[in-house]
Amino acid sequence: MALLERTHFDSVLIFCRTKVNADRVAHFLKHAQHAVAVLHSNRTQRERIEALEGFKSGKYELMVATDIASRGLDIAGVSHVINYDVPEHSEDYVHRIGRTGRAQNVGDAYTLMSGEELPAVQAIEHFIGQKIPRLKLENFPYLFTALFEPKAFEGRKPRIGRARARRGPSFSRRRH
């Protein structure tokens, strides 16, 4: 919300890694009075068409989507792409940000990240062959800012790939 409030945009495509996250972000944005479309594989074909056509026509200023929208869709006039979640695969980053700045137009792409996602961002940087600038929103209440300090990770080699994050206990059945 802070990024949207500080950005002049025409239309924004927001990418989430999961359908659940896409629905959650869309709900939050609708609650904040934004015109929002949602596009992911759990939507019916009719809902997908309506979301896409509504976004293209300007009925919706924001579209929250999974990577289903990162390839093969030609949507003119997307002024901004926001990666709410860092993509799981480096190639997806290139496809996601390619949705903006099409047909000789200018567009901006932002990727929100946490410290846990640094290895994935470093893998993307390795894949594209350049460093992604790290910017801070002024007057935003960050808890930690080490990611913005250039010397904080100096000398570390970027890890390629992504380690599985453990998010609590794992339950599985044991076969005897």
N, CA, C and O of each residue as an XYZ file, in Angstrom:
704
protein
N       0.838     -1.192      0.000
C       0.000      0.000      0.000
C       0.875      1.245      0.000
O       0.582      2.214     -0.700
N       1.948      1.221      0.784
C       2.829      2.385      0.848
C       3.450      2.672     -0.512
O       3.588      3.834     -0.893
N       3.820      1.650     -1.235
C       4.401      1.833     -2.566
C       3.361      2.396     -3.533
O       3.665      3.313     -4.296
N       2.159      1.871     -3.514
C       1.104      2.380     -4.389
C       0.757      3.827     -4.075
O       0.512      4.624     -4.981
N       0.736      4.162     -2.798
C       0.413      5.530     -2.396
C       1.461      6.540     -2.866
O       1.144      7.716     -3.048
N       2.681      6.105     -3.060
C       3.776      7.008     -3.420
C       4.152      6.929     -4.894
O       5.144      7.524     -5.315
N       3.370      6.203     -5.672
C       3.691      5.993     -7.083
C       2.558      6.513     -7.949
O       1.389      6.218     -7.701
N       2.912      7.290     -8.969
C       1.915      7.706     -9.952
C       1.832      6.580    -10.984
O       2.804      6.306    -11.688
N       0.687      5.938    -11.070
C       0.554      4.796    -11.967
C      -0.735      4.896    -12.768
O      -1.704      5.539    -12.365
N      -0.706      4.234    -13.920
C      -1.914      4.102    -14.731
C      -2.552      2.745    -14.473
O      -3.738      2.650    -14.155
N      -1.755      1.709    -14.615
C      -2.241      0.363    -14.325
C      -1.069     -0.453    -13.785
O       0.063     -0.337    -14.256
N      -1.369     -1.272    -12.794
C      -0.329     -2.028    -12.100
C      -0.674     -3.513    -12.132
O      -1.798     -3.915    -11.832
N       0.311     -4.307    -12.499
C       0.188     -5.754    -12.466
C       1.012     -6.241    -11.282
O       2.225     -6.039    -11.242
N       0.359     -6.881    -10.318
C       1.006     -7.338     -9.094
C       1.099     -8.862     -9.153
O       0.088     -9.553     -9.280
N       2.331     -9.375     -9.059
C       2.537    -10.820     -9.122
C       2.748    -11.404     -7.737
O       3.515    -10.880     -6.930
N       2.048    -12.505     -7.481
C       2.211    -13.277     -6.251
C       2.629    -14.691     -6.651
O       2.331    -15.150     -7.754
N       3.312    -15.364     -5.755
C       3.787    -16.712     -6.041
C       2.658    -17.742     -5.965
O       2.684    -18.741     -6.684
N       1.665    -17.505     -5.099
C       0.602    -18.498     -4.904
C      -0.783    -17.899     -5.131
O      -0.971    -16.684     -5.058
N      -1.749    -18.778     -5.407
C      -3.133    -18.352     -5.602
C      -3.693    -17.775     -4.304
O      -4.427    -16.787     -4.321
N      -3.345    -18.393     -3.193
C      -3.826    -17.926     -1.893
C      -3.322    -16.515     -1.617
O      -4.085    -15.660     -1.169
N      -2.052    -16.270     -1.881
C      -1.498    -14.928     -1.688
C      -2.150    -13.921     -2.634
O      -2.432    -12.791     -2.235
N      -2.390    -14.321     -3.878
C      -3.031    -13.416     -4.842
C      -4.419    -13.015     -4.345
O      -4.779    -11.839     -4.398
N      -5.188    -13.970     -3.868
C      -6.519    -13.664     -3.334
C      -6.427    -12.767     -2.103
O      -7.222    -11.841     -1.947
N      -5.462    -13.039     -1.233
C      -5.291    -12.246     -0.013
C      -4.914    -10.810     -0.337
O      -5.477     -9.878      0.236
N      -3.972    -10.620     -1.246
C      -3.541     -9.270     -1.632
C      -4.683     -8.529     -2.316
O      -4.913     -7.353     -2.036
N      -5.400     -9.205     -3.210
C      -6.528     -8.573     -3.898
C      -7.604     -8.136     -2.902
O      -8.152     -7.040     -3.018
N      -7.902     -8.984     -1.933
C      -8.888     -8.642     -0.910
C      -8.460     -7.393     -0.139
O      -9.269     -6.496      0.102
N      -7.197     -7.343      0.241
C      -6.669     -6.201      0.982
C      -6.778     -4.918      0.154
O      -7.162     -3.870      0.674
N      -6.440     -5.003     -1.132
C      -6.490     -3.834     -2.015
C      -7.928     -3.380     -2.269
O      -8.201     -2.182     -2.332
N      -8.847     -4.340     -2.416
C     -10.259     -3.985     -2.593
C     -10.781     -3.278     -1.345
O     -11.539     -2.312     -1.433
N     -10.367     -3.770     -0.196
C     -10.777     -3.145      1.070
C     -10.267     -1.705      1.169
O     -10.880     -0.869      1.833
N      -9.147     -1.422      0.507
C      -8.575     -0.065      0.485
C      -9.143      0.759     -0.671
O      -8.588      1.799     -1.024
N     -10.240      0.297     -1.256
C     -10.987      1.022     -2.286
C     -10.302      1.088     -3.646
O     -10.538      2.032     -4.400
N      -9.461      0.115     -3.978
C      -8.862      0.032     -5.306
C      -9.731     -0.872     -6.182
O     -10.342     -1.824     -5.695
N      -9.777     -0.562     -7.476
C     -10.467     -1.416     -8.443
C      -9.489     -2.526     -8.831
O      -8.479     -2.267     -9.486
N      -9.792     -3.766     -8.423
C      -8.834     -4.871     -8.537
C      -9.434     -6.065     -9.276
O     -10.573     -6.465     -9.033
N      -8.633     -6.622    -10.186
C      -8.965     -7.878    -10.847
C      -8.011     -8.941    -10.311
O      -6.904     -8.629     -9.874
N      -8.448    -10.199    -10.348
C      -7.611    -11.307     -9.888
C      -7.526    -12.326    -11.025
O      -8.524    -12.656    -11.665
N      -6.294    -12.819    -11.259
C      -6.091    -13.790    -12.334
C      -5.182    -14.903    -11.836
O      -3.998    -14.683    -11.581
N      -5.745    -16.101    -11.700
C      -4.967    -17.295    -11.375
C      -5.753    -18.533    -11.789
O      -6.905    -18.430    -12.211
N      -5.140    -19.686    -11.670
C      -5.718    -20.912    -12.229
C      -6.953    -21.427    -11.499
O      -7.639    -22.304    -12.024
N      -7.261    -20.918    -10.315
C      -8.486    -21.345     -9.626
C      -9.702    -20.527    -10.046
O     -10.813    -20.795     -9.591
N      -9.505    -19.543    -10.900
C     -10.609    -18.741    -11.406
C     -11.228    -19.473    -12.603
O     -10.533    -20.176    -13.337
N     -12.527    -19.303    -12.789
C     -13.169    -19.919    -13.947
C     -12.706    -19.196    -15.208
O     -12.171    -18.089    -15.136
N     -12.912    -19.821    -16.354
C     -12.526    -19.180    -17.615
C     -13.251    -17.850    -17.782
O     -12.653    -16.870    -18.226
N     -14.528    -17.808    -17.431
C     -15.306    -16.571    -17.523
C     -14.705    -15.494    -16.629
O     -14.586    -14.341    -17.043
N     -14.320    -15.863    -15.392
C     -13.707    -14.899    -14.465
C     -12.360    -14.404    -14.989
O     -12.030    -13.228    -14.837
N     -11.587    -15.291    -15.601
C     -10.289    -14.898    -16.162
C     -10.472    -13.905    -17.305
O      -9.780    -12.890    -17.373
N     -11.405    -14.204    -18.200
C     -11.659    -13.312    -19.339
C     -12.137    -11.956    -18.850
O     -11.682    -10.919    -19.332
N     -13.058    -11.964    -17.889
C     -13.593    -10.704    -17.356
C     -12.491     -9.894    -16.689
O     -12.434     -8.675    -16.854
N     -11.611    -10.556    -15.934
C     -10.506     -9.852    -15.269
C      -9.557     -9.241    -16.299
O      -9.173     -8.078    -16.180
N      -9.186    -10.013    -17.293
C      -8.256     -9.557    -18.315
C      -8.848     -8.416    -19.140
O      -8.189     -7.399    -19.357
N     -10.081     -8.580    -19.596
C     -10.714     -7.518    -20.384
C     -10.952     -6.266    -19.547
O     -10.782     -5.149    -20.036
N     -11.343     -6.446    -18.291
C     -11.549     -5.294    -17.411
C     -10.261     -4.545    -17.126
O     -10.260     -3.317    -17.038
N      -9.170     -5.274    -16.982
C      -7.867     -4.639    -16.745
C      -7.408     -3.896    -18.000
O      -6.922     -2.768    -17.914
N      -7.562     -4.529    -19.159
C      -7.165     -3.897    -20.420
C      -7.973     -2.632    -20.700
O      -7.431     -1.651    -21.209
N      -9.253     -2.647    -20.373
C     -10.136     -1.510    -20.666
C     -10.007     -0.373    -19.650
O     -10.487      0.734    -19.895
N      -9.368     -0.639    -18.528
C      -9.238      0.388    -17.498
C     -10.281      0.290    -16.405
O     -10.279      1.104    -15.482
N     -11.166     -0.678    -16.484
C     -12.160     -0.874    -15.428
C     -11.458     -1.164    -14.101
O     -11.892     -0.712    -13.041
N     -10.360     -1.931    -14.182
C      -9.556     -2.251    -13.002
C      -8.203     -1.550    -13.134
O      -7.552     -1.637    -14.175
N      -7.789     -0.863    -12.082
C      -6.479     -0.202    -12.111
C      -5.360     -1.144    -11.692
O      -4.196     -0.926    -12.026
N      -5.718     -2.187    -10.964
C      -4.745     -3.166    -10.480
C      -5.202     -4.565    -10.866
O      -6.393     -4.876    -10.835
N      -4.237     -5.403    -11.228
C      -4.541     -6.812    -11.418
C      -3.523     -7.613    -10.621
O      -2.314     -7.460    -10.797
N      -4.026     -8.463     -9.749
C      -3.181     -9.336     -8.942
C      -3.225    -10.708     -9.584
O      -4.300    -11.263     -9.815
N      -2.046    -11.255     -9.872
C      -1.996    -12.508    -10.631
C      -0.841    -13.382    -10.174
O       0.114    -12.917     -9.553
N      -0.958    -14.643    -10.495
C       0.172    -15.565    -10.339
C       0.921    -15.560    -11.669
O       0.605    -14.771    -12.559
N       1.897    -16.426    -11.802
C       2.702    -16.452    -13.019
C       1.926    -16.886    -14.253
O       2.484    -16.925    -15.350
N       0.651    -17.212    -14.093
C      -0.196    -17.510    -15.246
C      -0.243    -16.299    -16.183
O      -0.450    -16.450    -17.387
N      -0.052    -15.099    -15.627
C      -0.117    -13.868    -16.422
C       1.258    -13.374    -16.858
O       1.353    -12.337    -17.514
N       2.314    -14.086    -16.513
C       3.643    -13.574    -16.829
C       4.095    -13.912    -18.247
O       5.036    -13.303    -18.756
N       3.447    -14.859    -18.879
C       3.847    -15.258    -20.236
C       2.635    -15.310    -21.153
O       1.546    -15.729    -20.760
N       2.855    -14.878    -22.366
C       1.853    -15.053    -23.401
C       0.702    -14.073    -23.413
O      -0.127    -14.133    -24.321
N       0.611    -13.185    -22.460
C      -0.472    -12.208    -22.464
C       0.065    -10.874    -22.971
O       1.105    -10.402    -22.512
N      -0.638    -10.278    -23.906
C      -0.238     -8.977    -24.419
C      -1.179     -7.937    -23.836
O      -2.312     -7.774    -24.289
N      -0.690     -7.244    -22.835
C      -1.485     -6.230    -22.165
C      -0.751     -4.904    -22.339
O       0.272     -4.667    -21.697
N      -1.266     -4.058    -23.194
C      -0.625     -2.764    -23.438
C      -0.953     -1.806    -22.296
O      -2.008     -1.907    -21.669
N      -0.049     -0.891    -22.038
C      -0.316      0.181    -21.085
C      -0.076     -0.143    -19.631
O      -0.499      0.627    -18.769
N       0.579     -1.237    -19.316
C       0.893     -1.538    -17.921
C       2.044     -0.615    -17.514
O       3.159     -0.737    -18.022
N       1.762      0.304    -16.599
C       2.797      1.274    -16.216
C       3.748      0.724    -15.162
O       4.898      1.155    -15.077
N       3.277     -0.225    -14.358
C       4.103     -0.758    -13.276
C       3.833     -2.238    -13.054
O       2.702     -2.711    -13.173
N       4.899     -2.954    -12.729
C       4.804     -4.339    -12.277
C       5.370     -4.363    -10.865
O       6.438     -3.811    -10.599
N       4.644     -5.008     -9.970
C       5.128     -5.181     -8.603
C       5.192     -6.678     -8.328
O       4.184     -7.379     -8.410
N       6.376     -7.153     -8.005
C       6.533     -8.532     -7.570
C       6.315     -8.542     -6.066
O       7.230     -8.255     -5.294
N       5.103     -8.871     -5.660
C       4.802     -8.934     -4.236
C       5.628    -10.032     -3.582
O       6.103     -9.885     -2.456
N       5.790    -11.127     -4.303
C       6.666    -12.218     -3.882
C       7.788    -12.325     -4.896
O       7.557    -12.193     -6.098
N       8.997    -12.563     -4.423
C      10.113    -12.815     -5.328
C       9.800    -14.106     -6.070
O       9.423    -15.100     -5.449
N       9.953    -14.104     -7.394
C       9.632    -15.332     -8.139
C      10.523    -16.497     -7.744
O      11.678    -16.316     -7.359
N       9.972    -17.683     -7.846
C      10.696    -18.893     -7.470
C      11.812    -19.221     -8.462
O      12.859    -19.744     -8.082
N      11.574    -18.906     -9.734
C      12.549    -19.189    -10.784
C      13.010    -17.879    -11.414
O      12.200    -16.987    -11.664
N      14.293    -17.766    -11.665
C      14.865    -16.531    -12.212
C      14.236    -16.138    -13.544
O      14.033    -14.952    -13.801
N      13.924    -17.116    -14.396
C      13.328    -16.817    -15.696
C      11.976    -16.131    -15.536
O      11.603    -15.289    -16.353
N      11.237    -16.496    -14.476
C       9.925    -15.888    -14.243
C      10.050    -14.396    -13.967
O       9.159    -13.623    -14.316
N      11.151    -13.989    -13.344
C      11.378    -12.564    -13.087
C      11.408    -11.794    -14.407
O      10.770    -10.749    -14.541
N      12.144    -12.313    -15.368
C      12.274    -11.653    -16.670
C      10.910    -11.560    -17.354
O      10.573    -10.525    -17.930
N      10.126    -12.639    -17.292
C       8.804    -12.619    -17.916
C       7.853    -11.679    -17.189
O       7.060    -10.981    -17.821
N       7.931    -11.662    -15.869
C       7.060    -10.765    -15.096
C       7.331     -9.300    -15.430
O       6.410     -8.557    -15.769
N       8.586     -8.889    -15.334
C       8.872     -7.465    -15.547
C       8.702     -7.073    -17.012
O       8.572     -5.891    -17.329
N       8.703     -8.059    -17.901
C       8.474     -7.789    -19.317
C       7.046     -7.406    -19.641
O       6.750     -7.044    -20.780
N       6.151     -7.477    -18.667
C       4.755     -7.078    -18.886
C       4.607     -5.566    -18.905
O       3.562     -5.065    -19.320
N       5.613     -4.826    -18.472
C       5.562     -3.363    -18.476
C       6.566     -2.820    -19.482
O       7.503     -3.514    -19.876
N       6.365     -1.581    -19.892
C       7.286     -0.949    -20.832
C       7.246     -1.582    -22.204
O       8.267     -1.643    -22.887
N       6.085     -2.052    -22.617
C       5.965     -2.709    -23.923
C       5.692     -1.682    -25.013
O       5.192     -0.590    -24.744
N       6.025     -2.042    -26.236
C       5.758     -1.218    -27.424
C       6.329      0.191    -27.276
O       5.621      1.177    -27.482
N       7.586      0.282    -26.925
C       8.309      1.551    -26.802
C       7.805      2.437    -25.661
O       8.169      3.611    -25.590
N       6.979      1.899    -24.773
C       6.528      2.655    -23.611
C       7.489      2.444    -22.455
O       8.248      1.476    -22.431
N       7.448      3.354    -21.506
C       8.292      3.265    -20.323
C       7.471      2.638    -19.206
O       6.278      2.909    -19.074
N       8.113      1.806    -18.411
C       7.435      1.189    -17.286
C       8.422      0.919    -16.172
O       9.629      0.852    -16.403
N       7.916      0.765    -14.976
C       8.751      0.490    -13.814
C       8.364     -0.854    -13.224
O       7.201     -1.258    -13.264
N       9.359     -1.539    -12.677
C       9.122     -2.820    -12.016
C       9.748     -2.764    -10.629
O      10.886     -2.325    -10.466
N       8.995     -3.211     -9.639
C       9.457     -3.265     -8.264
C       9.350     -4.694     -7.768
O       8.427     -5.421     -8.137
N      10.291     -5.093     -6.935
C      10.234     -6.399     -6.295
C      10.368     -6.187     -4.800
O      11.380     -5.673     -4.326
N       9.352     -6.582     -4.067
C       9.393     -6.498     -2.613
C      10.122     -7.734     -2.118
O       9.887     -8.840     -2.605
N      10.998     -7.547     -1.156
C      11.764     -8.699     -0.683
C      12.023     -8.608      0.809
O      12.021     -7.532      1.406
N      12.244     -9.774      1.382
C      12.660     -9.872      2.777
C      14.037    -10.521      2.780
O      14.518    -10.979      1.743
N      14.661    -10.557      3.936
C      15.981    -11.162      4.049
C      16.004    -12.627      3.649
O      16.996    -13.111      3.104
N      14.901    -13.344      3.920
C      14.821    -14.754      3.550
C      14.867    -14.956      2.041
O      15.237    -16.030      1.566
N      14.493    -13.930      1.292
C      14.436    -14.044     -0.160
C      15.714    -13.562     -0.850
O      15.798    -13.577     -2.078
N      16.697    -13.139     -0.073
C      17.947    -12.649     -0.655
C      18.603    -13.671     -1.587
O      19.036    -13.284     -2.672
N      18.699    -14.948     -1.223
C      19.310    -15.907     -2.167
C      18.579    -15.967     -3.517
O      19.220    -16.098     -4.559
N      17.263    -15.874     -3.502
C      16.502    -15.899     -4.752
C      16.778    -14.639     -5.574
O      16.890    -14.712     -6.797
N      16.888    -13.491     -4.914
C      17.204    -12.241     -5.619
C      18.612    -12.320     -6.198
O      18.841    -11.892     -7.329
N      19.551    -12.861     -5.437
C      20.912    -13.007     -5.945
C      20.957    -13.959     -7.137
O      21.744    -13.748     -8.059
N      20.136    -14.994     -7.135
C      20.067    -15.913     -8.278
C      19.516    -15.185     -9.507
O      19.979    -15.413    -10.625
N      18.537    -14.319     -9.300
C      17.996    -13.516    -10.402
C      19.070    -12.590    -10.947
O      19.230    -12.469    -12.162
N      19.806    -11.937    -10.060
C      20.879    -11.032    -10.488
C      21.937    -11.791    -11.288
O      22.450    -11.287    -12.287
N      22.248    -12.975    -10.852
C      23.207    -13.812    -11.582
C      22.652    -14.158    -12.967
O      23.377    -14.109    -13.960
N      21.380    -14.502    -13.024
C      20.729    -14.891    -14.274
C      20.690    -13.734    -15.272
O      20.969    -13.928    -16.455
N      20.344    -12.524    -14.800
C      20.229    -11.376    -15.716
C      21.551    -10.651    -15.921
O      21.654     -9.781    -16.785
N      22.565    -11.002    -15.133
C      23.890    -10.425    -15.306
C      24.026     -8.996    -14.826
O      24.898     -8.263    -15.293
N      23.180     -8.596    -13.907
C      23.308     -7.255    -13.325
C      22.661     -7.206    -11.953
O      21.800     -8.021    -11.619
N      23.094     -6.237    -11.173
C      22.576     -6.053     -9.822
C      21.251     -5.299     -9.888
O      21.116     -4.335    -10.642
N      20.297     -5.732     -9.114
C      19.015     -5.037     -9.021
C      19.154     -3.981     -7.927
O      19.484     -4.314     -6.789
N      18.907     -2.713     -8.257
C      19.056     -1.659     -7.236
C      18.107     -1.886     -6.067
O      16.950     -2.261     -6.250
N      18.616     -1.652     -4.872
C      17.795     -1.758     -3.672
C      17.442     -0.352     -3.223
O      18.314      0.475     -2.955
N      16.145     -0.102     -3.147
C      15.654      1.222     -2.790
C      14.798      1.124     -1.536
O      14.130      0.116     -1.303
N      14.825      2.165     -0.744
C      14.001      2.230      0.452
C      12.939      3.292      0.257
O      13.212      4.359     -0.292
N      11.718      2.998      0.709
C      10.679      4.018      0.743
C      10.978      4.940      1.915
O      11.225      4.484      3.032
N      10.953      6.213      1.654
C      11.185      7.174      2.736
C      10.064      7.071      3.763
O       8.898      6.884      3.417
N      10.437      7.195      5.020
C       9.500      7.195      6.150
C       8.655      5.924      6.257
O       7.544      5.964      6.786
N       9.169      4.806      5.763
C       8.487      3.527      5.921
C       9.067      2.847      7.149
O      10.287      2.846      7.318
N       8.240      2.267      8.012
C       8.740      1.673      9.265
C       9.381      0.294      9.079
O       8.811     -0.719      9.483
N      10.557      0.262      8.472
C      11.271     -1.004      8.297
C      11.722     -1.535      9.653
O      12.103     -0.766     10.536
N      11.676     -2.856      9.812
C      12.197     -3.466     11.022
C      13.705     -3.643     10.925
O      14.433     -3.398     11.886
N      14.164     -4.072      9.754
C      15.592     -4.287      9.527
C      15.965     -3.641      8.205
O      15.170     -3.639      7.266
N      17.169     -3.093      8.125
C      17.585     -2.434      6.889
C      18.907     -2.964      6.360
O      19.506     -2.333      5.490
N      19.377     -4.085      6.846
C      20.671     -4.622      6.411
C      20.695     -4.901      4.914
O      21.755     -4.824      4.293
N      19.544     -5.225      4.323
C      19.500     -5.508      2.889
C      19.862     -4.290      2.047
O      20.241     -4.425      0.884
N      19.744     -3.111      2.632
C      20.039     -1.887      1.897
C      21.485     -1.439      2.074
O      21.952     -0.538      1.378
N      22.181     -2.063      2.997
C      23.560     -1.687      3.266
C      24.478     -2.492      2.356
O      24.537     -3.716      2.473
N      25.200     -1.826      1.447
C      26.016     -2.562      0.478
C      27.069     -3.459      1.113
O      27.399     -4.501      0.545
N      27.597     -3.096      2.253
C      28.665     -3.878      2.866
C      28.135     -5.033      3.720
O      28.918     -5.872      4.165
N      26.838     -5.090      3.952
C      26.271     -6.120      4.820
C      26.480     -7.527      4.261
O      26.611     -8.485      5.022
N      26.511     -7.650      2.949
C      26.650     -8.975      2.345
C      27.878     -9.054      1.456
O      27.991     -9.943      0.611
N      28.793     -8.119      1.651
C      30.010     -8.084      0.844
C      30.813     -9.366      1.036
O      30.952     -9.861      2.155
N      31.329     -9.888     -0.043
C      32.149    -11.085      0.027
C      31.362    -12.377     -0.004
O      31.953    -13.451     -0.120
N      30.049    -12.303      0.096
C      29.227    -13.507      0.020
C      28.979    -13.851     -1.430
O      28.693    -12.982     -2.254
N      29.090    -15.114     -1.725
C      28.772    -15.580     -3.066
C      27.275    -15.776     -3.160
O      26.668    -16.336     -2.247
N      26.660    -15.321     -4.261
C      25.227    -15.566     -4.395
C      24.953    -17.055     -4.552
O      25.627    -17.745     -5.317
N      23.969    -17.537     -3.826
C      23.568    -18.934     -3.958
C      22.617    -19.050     -5.133
O      21.692    -18.253     -5.289
N      22.854    -20.033     -5.934
C      21.968    -20.257     -7.064
C      20.917    -21.265     -6.622
O      21.222    -22.251     -5.950
N      19.698    -21.004     -7.004
C      18.608    -21.878     -6.585
C      18.023    -21.370     -5.294
O      18.373    -20.289     -4.821
N      17.155    -22.134     -4.741
C      16.466    -21.681     -3.542
C      16.357    -22.836     -2.555
O      15.850    -23.909     -2.882
N      16.833    -22.600     -1.368
C      16.702    -23.616     -0.324
C      15.254    -23.647      0.139
O      14.579    -22.618      0.163
N      14.794    -24.802      0.498
C      13.423    -24.919      0.988
C      13.341    -24.281      2.366
O      14.079    -24.648      3.280
N      12.449    -23.336      2.499
C      12.286    -22.649      3.778
C      11.422    -23.506      4.692
O      10.372    -23.999      4.281
N      11.854    -23.676      5.901
C      11.078    -24.442      6.865
C      10.198    -23.465      7.623
O      10.694    -22.548      8.278
N       8.910    -23.662      7.534
C       7.960    -22.737      8.131
C       7.165    -23.403      9.251
O       5.960    -23.182      9.366
N       7.807    -24.190     10.051
C       7.089    -24.829     11.142
C       7.193    -26.327     11.022
O       7.904    -26.837     10.157
N       6.494    -27.037     11.879
C       6.618    -28.485     11.883
C       6.109    -29.109     10.594
O       5.159    -28.619      9.983
N       6.731    -30.155     10.203
C       6.351    -30.895      9.027
C       5.759    -32.226      9.476
O       6.339    -32.938     10.296
N       4.610    -32.540      8.931
C       3.946    -33.785      9.316
C       3.893    -34.698      8.115
O       3.467    -34.295      7.033
N       4.317    -35.908      8.304
C       4.224    -36.894      7.228
C       3.932    -38.244      7.844
O       4.176    -38.473      9.029
N       3.409    -39.129      7.024
C       3.116    -40.475      7.501
C       4.298    -41.354      7.237
O       4.930    -41.295      6.182
N       4.576    -42.149      8.193
C       5.653    -43.105      8.045
C       5.049    -44.429      7.611
O       4.070    -44.896      8.192
N       5.627    -45.017      6.608
C       5.145    -46.333      6.165
C       5.986    -47.389      6.849
O       7.215    -47.327      6.835
N       5.330    -48.335      7.433
C       6.029    -49.405      8.148
C       6.092    -50.645      7.318
O       6.644    -51.654      7.756
